Amino acid sequence: MQYIAFDAHKHYTLASVERPDGGIVCEERVPHERDALRRFLRRWERGSPVAVETIGNWYWIVDEIEAAEFIPKLVHARKAKLMMGMVNKTDTLDARGLNQLQRTGTLPTVWIPPGDLRDQRDLPRTRMVLVRQRTQLKNRIHATLAKYALTVTEVSDLFGRQGRELLQQRLDALPPQTAFATCRLLEQVEALDRQVRLFEQRMQEIFERTQEIELLMTLPGVGFILAVVIVLEVGDVTRFAHAEKFAAYAGTTPRVHASGGRIRYGPLRPDVNHYLKWAFVEAATVICRHRRRHPQRHVSQLYERIARRKGHAKAIGAVARHLAEATYWVLTKREPYREPRLPQARHAKSGLVHGGVSASSY
């Protein structure tokens, strides 16, 4: 067996091949041309592991590795860099470092989703991009109205049916050039509305209401779209050892700094699955908006409790973490979501867990 590492870039890959004893067999720059990586790999022993970092174009590189009958090892790039601990950075050193981690059995790998799943993920991920763009445009329109003291307070949704009528009245009161620019922004919002609806219609057609989706829709704040996002991004839930691991992967656990008997919790981690994080934060935001309608729900009470002490943002984070951990158990046990059975309120400083979430963590 040989160890192979790819340090991939936009237009080329620096490949390094080593023997089990660490001896370098070959180091070569392979251009990103059709079948070039496959031809390179066929020169070496089939079935050997090939390490490649989670860069933007890893999809087709993994496909090439599998087509050449080698074993792809998708590497957690940030963890690998920390473990290699090199002061200098070059393509050659990076590739050799990956092979060193392979030889010692410490290569930090991540799960490789199948090709069909990677393809399906493009639908909700692109929809998310469009929704984010639409939100930016809406925020700019709100800011423009605020500049001229024309804020609409009569309705909660400025871009709903009633809100559009009030918005049109405010547009007539704007200066001419500002009104022209705002009307163009509104047209873009309407165009994005149509595109988002097309994606949602496509998702309704493509994705069946499987048992996993139906189970996830029992979670508070989770509808069909968010359930599809969660199912596609989770993939095989058994790859997570426990609920806390999954919550960390979903970006709902805060950073922890403990020293000298003092514990400080920081912001949510950045090196996570941002699509899952978005889904759980979105669901938590829905819960926040409708908590007055369902005051008896655990998630509503959790939000209110944390918000009173530490503000809206940390309360949303606490609810998102609860939903993430609940998702793990719902998918693992294949049972609908149930309201947690909690003892009487405990003091927050005790650090005891409230419904799967430590209140002192936020």
C-alpha positions as CSV (number, residue, x, y, z in Angstrom):
1,M,0.0,0.0,0.0
2,Q,1.1,3.6,-0.7
3,Y,0.0,6.9,0.8
4,I,-1.1,9.6,-1.5
5,A,-2.0,13.2,-0.7
6,F,-3.5,15.9,-2.9
7,D,-3.0,19.6,-2.1
8,A,-5.6,20.9,-4.5
9,H,-5.9,24.4,-5.9
10,K,-8.1,26.1,-8.5
11,H,-6.1,25.0,-11.6
12,Y,-3.8,22.3,-10.4
13,T,-3.2,19.7,-7.7
14,L,0.2,19.0,-6.1
15,A,0.3,15.2,-5.5
16,S,2.7,13.4,-3.2
17,V,3.1,9.6,-3.1
18,E,4.9,8.0,-0.2
19,R,5.8,4.5,0.9
20,P,4.6,3.2,4.4
21,D,8.1,3.9,5.7
22,G,7.8,7.6,4.8
23,G,10.0,7.4,1.7
24,I,8.8,9.8,-1.1
25,V,8.1,8.0,-4.3
26,C,6.8,10.9,-6.4
27,E,5.8,14.5,-6.1
28,E,4.1,16.0,-9.2
29,R,1.9,18.9,-10.2
30,V,-1.2,17.6,-12.0
31,P,-3.2,20.1,-14.1
32,H,-7.0,20.2,-13.6
33,E,-7.9,18.6,-16.9
34,R,-10.4,15.9,-17.6
35,D,-9.0,12.5,-16.6
36,A,-5.6,13.9,-15.6
37,L,-6.0,12.9,-11.9
38,R,-7.3,9.5,-12.9
39,R,-4.3,8.9,-15.2
40,F,-1.9,10.0,-12.5
41,L,-3.5,7.6,-9.9
42,R,-3.4,4.6,-12.2
43,R,0.4,4.6,-12.0
44,W,0.2,3.6,-8.4
45,E,-1.1,0.8,-6.3
46,R,-4.9,0.6,-6.5
47,G,-6.8,0.7,-3.2
48,S,-4.4,3.1,-1.6
49,P,-5.8,5.9,0.4
50,V,-5.8,9.4,-1.1
51,A,-6.1,12.4,1.3
52,V,-7.7,15.6,-0.1
53,E,-8.8,18.6,1.9
54,T,-12.3,20.0,2.0
55,I,-11.8,22.7,-0.5
56,G,-14.4,24.2,-2.8
57,N,-13.8,21.9,-5.7
58,W,-13.4,18.6,-3.9
59,Y,-16.6,17.0,-5.4
60,W,-15.1,16.1,-8.8
61,I,-11.7,15.3,-7.2
62,V,-13.3,12.6,-5.0
63,D,-15.2,11.3,-8.1
64,E,-11.9,11.0,-9.9
65,I,-10.3,9.1,-7.0
66,E,-13.2,6.7,-6.8
67,A,-13.2,6.1,-10.5
68,A,-9.5,5.2,-10.4
69,E,-10.4,2.6,-7.7
70,F,-8.6,4.4,-4.9
71,I,-10.0,5.3,-1.4
72,P,-10.7,9.0,-0.9
73,K,-10.0,10.5,2.5
74,L,-11.7,13.8,2.9
75,V,-9.7,15.9,5.4
76,H,-10.9,18.4,7.9
77,A,-8.6,21.2,6.6
78,R,-8.4,23.3,9.8
79,K,-7.8,20.4,12.1
80,A,-5.1,19.0,9.8
81,K,-3.3,22.3,9.8
82,L,-3.3,22.5,13.6
83,M,-2.1,18.9,13.9
84,M,0.7,19.3,11.4
85,G,1.9,22.4,13.3
86,M,4.2,23.7,10.6
87,V,5.6,27.2,10.7
88,N,6.2,27.4,6.9
89,K,3.5,26.7,4.3
90,T,4.1,25.4,0.8
91,D,2.1,23.1,-1.4
92,T,4.8,20.4,-0.9
93,L,4.8,20.7,2.8
94,D,1.0,20.5,3.0
95,A,0.9,17.3,0.9
96,R,3.7,15.7,2.9
97,G,2.0,16.7,6.2
98,L,-1.2,15.0,5.1
99,N,0.7,11.8,4.3
100,Q,2.5,12.0,7.6
101,L,-0.9,12.1,9.4
102,Q,-2.1,9.1,7.2
103,R,0.9,7.0,8.2
104,T,0.4,7.7,11.9
105,G,-3.3,7.0,11.7
106,T,-4.2,10.5,12.9
107,L,-5.6,12.0,9.7
108,P,-8.8,14.0,10.7
109,T,-11.3,12.9,8.1
110,V,-14.9,13.9,7.5
111,W,-17.8,12.0,6.0
112,I,-18.1,11.9,2.2
113,P,-21.8,12.1,1.1
114,P,-22.8,10.1,-1.9
115,G,-22.9,11.8,-5.3
116,D,-26.8,11.8,-5.4
117,L,-27.0,13.5,-2.1
118,R,-24.4,16.1,-3.1
119,D,-26.5,16.9,-6.1
120,Q,-29.8,17.1,-4.2
121,R,-28.2,19.5,-1.6
122,D,-27.8,22.1,-4.3
123,L,-31.6,22.8,-4.3
124,P,-32.0,24.0,-0.6
125,R,-28.5,25.5,-0.6
126,T,-29.2,27.7,-3.6
127,R,-32.6,28.6,-2.2
128,M,-30.8,29.7,0.9
129,V,-28.6,32.0,-1.1
130,L,-31.6,33.6,-2.8
131,V,-33.4,34.1,0.5
132,R,-30.3,35.8,1.9
133,Q,-30.1,38.1,-1.1
134,R,-33.8,38.9,-0.7
135,T,-33.3,39.7,3.0
136,Q,-30.5,42.1,2.2
137,L,-32.7,43.9,-0.3
138,K,-35.5,44.1,2.1
139,N,-33.3,45.5,4.8
140,R,-32.0,48.2,2.5
141,I,-35.6,49.2,1.7
142,H,-36.4,49.4,5.4
143,A,-33.2,51.5,6.0
144,T,-34.2,53.9,3.2
145,L,-37.7,54.4,4.7
146,A,-36.1,55.0,8.1
147,K,-33.8,57.7,6.6
148,Y,-36.9,59.8,5.8
149,A,-39.0,58.8,8.9
150,L,-41.4,56.8,6.8
151,T,-41.1,53.5,8.7
152,V,-44.3,51.4,8.5
153,T,-45.5,50.3,11.9
154,E,-49.1,49.3,11.1
155,V,-48.1,45.8,9.9
156,S,-45.5,43.3,11.0
157,D,-44.5,42.3,7.4
158,L,-43.9,45.2,5.1
159,F,-43.7,42.9,2.1
160,G,-47.0,41.1,2.8
161,R,-50.3,41.9,1.0
162,Q,-51.3,44.7,3.3
163,G,-47.7,45.9,3.8
164,R,-47.2,46.4,0.0
165,E,-50.1,48.9,-0.1
166,L,-48.6,50.9,2.8
167,L,-45.1,50.6,1.2
168,Q,-46.4,52.1,-2.1
169,Q,-47.8,55.1,-0.2
170,R,-44.4,55.6,1.5
171,L,-42.6,55.4,-1.9
172,D,-44.7,58.3,-3.2
173,A,-43.4,60.4,-0.3
174,L,-39.7,59.7,-1.1
175,P,-37.4,62.1,-3.1
176,P,-37.6,61.3,-6.8
177,Q,-34.1,59.6,-7.2
178,T,-34.5,57.7,-3.9
179,A,-37.9,56.5,-5.0
180,F,-36.6,55.3,-8.3
181,A,-33.8,53.3,-6.7
182,T,-36.2,51.8,-4.1
183,C,-38.7,50.8,-6.7
184,R,-35.9,48.9,-8.5
185,L,-35.0,47.2,-5.3
186,L,-38.6,46.2,-4.8
187,E,-38.6,44.7,-8.3
188,Q,-35.6,42.6,-7.4
189,V,-37.4,41.5,-4.3
190,E,-40.4,40.4,-6.3
191,A,-38.1,38.6,-8.8
192,L,-36.4,36.7,-6.0
193,D,-39.8,35.9,-4.5
194,R,-40.6,34.1,-7.8
195,Q,-37.3,32.3,-7.9
196,V,-37.7,31.1,-4.2
197,R,-41.2,29.8,-5.0
198,L,-39.8,27.9,-8.0
199,F,-37.2,26.2,-5.8
200,E,-39.8,25.4,-3.2
201,Q,-42.0,23.9,-5.8
202,R,-39.1,21.8,-7.2
203,M,-38.3,20.6,-3.7
204,Q,-41.9,19.6,-3.2
205,E,-41.7,17.6,-6.4
206,I,-38.3,16.0,-5.9
207,F,-38.3,15.1,-2.2
208,E,-40.9,12.7,-0.9
209,R,-42.2,13.0,2.7
210,T,-40.1,10.2,4.1
211,Q,-40.3,9.0,7.7
212,E,-37.3,11.2,8.6
213,I,-38.9,14.3,7.1
214,E,-42.2,13.6,8.9
215,L,-40.4,13.0,12.2
216,L,-38.4,16.3,11.8
217,M,-41.6,18.2,11.1
218,T,-42.8,17.4,14.6
219,L,-40.0,19.7,15.9
220,P,-41.2,23.2,16.9
221,G,-40.5,25.7,14.1
222,V,-39.6,23.1,11.5
223,G,-41.7,22.8,8.4
224,F,-41.1,20.8,5.2
225,I,-38.4,23.0,3.8
226,L,-36.3,23.1,6.9
227,A,-36.9,19.3,7.4
228,V,-35.5,18.7,3.9
229,V,-32.4,20.9,4.6
230,I,-31.7,19.0,7.9
231,V,-32.2,15.5,6.3
232,L,-29.8,16.3,3.4
233,E,-27.2,17.9,5.6
234,V,-27.2,15.3,8.3
235,G,-27.0,12.3,5.9
236,D,-26.3,9.3,8.2
237,V,-27.0,10.4,11.8
238,T,-25.2,7.3,13.1
239,R,-21.8,8.9,12.3
240,F,-22.3,11.1,15.4
241,A,-21.5,9.5,18.7
242,H,-24.0,11.5,20.8
243,A,-26.3,14.5,20.7
244,E,-23.6,16.9,21.8
245,K,-21.3,15.9,18.9
246,F,-24.1,16.6,16.5
247,A,-25.0,19.9,18.1
248,A,-21.3,21.0,17.7
249,Y,-21.3,19.9,14.1
250,A,-24.4,21.9,13.5
251,G,-22.8,25.1,14.9
252,T,-25.1,25.5,17.9
253,T,-22.6,25.1,20.7
254,P,-20.6,28.1,22.1
255,R,-16.9,28.3,22.5
256,V,-15.7,27.5,26.0
257,H,-12.7,29.0,27.8
258,A,-12.1,27.6,31.2
259,S,-9.1,28.6,33.3
260,G,-8.4,29.1,37.0
261,G,-11.8,27.9,38.0
262,R,-13.6,30.5,35.8
263,I,-15.6,29.5,32.7
264,R,-16.4,31.9,29.9
265,Y,-18.6,31.0,27.0
266,G,-18.0,32.8,23.7
267,P,-19.8,33.0,20.3
268,L,-20.9,30.0,18.3
269,R,-18.1,28.2,16.5
270,P,-17.4,29.1,12.8
271,D,-15.9,25.8,11.6
272,V,-19.3,24.0,11.3
273,N,-21.9,23.0,8.9
274,H,-23.3,26.4,8.1
275,Y,-26.4,25.0,6.4
276,L,-27.5,23.1,9.5
277,K,-26.7,26.1,11.6
278,W,-28.9,28.3,9.4
279,A,-31.7,25.7,9.6
280,F,-31.7,25.5,13.4
281,V,-31.4,29.3,13.8
282,E,-34.2,29.8,11.4
283,A,-36.4,27.4,13.3
284,A,-35.5,29.1,16.6
285,T,-36.4,32.5,15.1
286,V,-39.8,31.1,14.1
287,I,-40.3,29.9,17.7
288,C,-39.4,33.4,18.9
289,R,-41.9,35.1,16.7
290,H,-44.7,32.8,17.7
291,R,-43.9,32.1,21.4
292,R,-46.9,34.2,22.5
293,R,-49.2,31.7,20.8
294,H,-47.6,28.7,22.5
295,P,-46.4,29.9,25.9
296,Q,-46.7,26.4,27.4
297,R,-44.0,24.9,25.0
298,H,-40.6,24.2,26.4
299,V,-38.8,26.1,23.6
300,S,-40.9,29.2,24.3
301,Q,-40.1,29.1,28.0
302,L,-36.4,28.4,27.2
303,Y,-36.3,31.4,25.0
304,E,-38.0,33.7,27.5
305,R,-35.7,32.4,30.4
306,I,-32.5,33.0,28.5
307,A,-33.6,36.3,26.8
308,R,-34.4,37.8,30.2
309,R,-30.9,37.2,31.5
310,K,-28.7,37.3,28.4
311,G,-30.6,38.8,25.5
312,H,-32.2,37.8,22.3
313,A,-29.1,36.5,20.4
314,K,-28.1,34.0,23.1
315,A,-31.6,32.9,23.6
316,I,-31.9,32.1,19.9
317,G,-28.6,30.1,20.3
318,A,-30.0,28.2,23.2
319,V,-33.2,27.2,21.4
320,A,-31.2,26.3,18.3
321,R,-29.0,24.0,20.4
322,H,-32.1,22.3,21.9
323,L,-33.5,21.7,18.5
324,A,-30.2,20.3,17.3
325,E,-30.0,17.8,20.1
326,A,-33.6,17.0,19.8
327,T,-33.0,16.3,16.1
328,Y,-30.3,13.8,17.0
329,W,-32.7,11.8,19.3
330,V,-35.7,12.1,16.9
331,L,-33.6,10.6,14.0
332,T,-31.8,8.1,16.2
333,K,-34.8,6.7,18.0
334,R,-37.2,7.3,15.1
335,E,-39.8,8.8,17.4
336,P,-41.7,12.1,17.1
337,Y,-40.5,15.1,19.2
338,R,-41.9,15.1,22.7
339,E,-41.9,18.0,25.2
340,P,-39.1,17.5,27.7
341,R,-40.2,16.4,31.2
342,L,-38.4,18.8,33.4
343,P,-38.2,19.1,37.2
344,Q,-39.0,22.4,38.9
345,A,-36.9,25.4,37.8
346,R,-33.3,25.1,38.9
347,H,-30.9,27.9,39.6
348,A,-29.0,28.9,36.5
349,K,-25.7,28.9,38.2
350,S,-25.9,25.3,39.1
351,G,-25.1,24.4,35.5
352,L,-27.7,21.7,35.4
353,V,-29.2,20.9,32.0
354,H,-32.5,22.3,31.0
355,G,-34.1,20.2,28.3
356,G,-30.8,19.2,26.8
357,V,-29.3,22.7,27.0
358,S,-27.2,24.0,29.8
359,A,-28.6,27.4,30.7
360,S,-25.3,28.6,32.0
361,S,-23.8,28.0,28.5
362,Y,-25.5,31.1,27.0
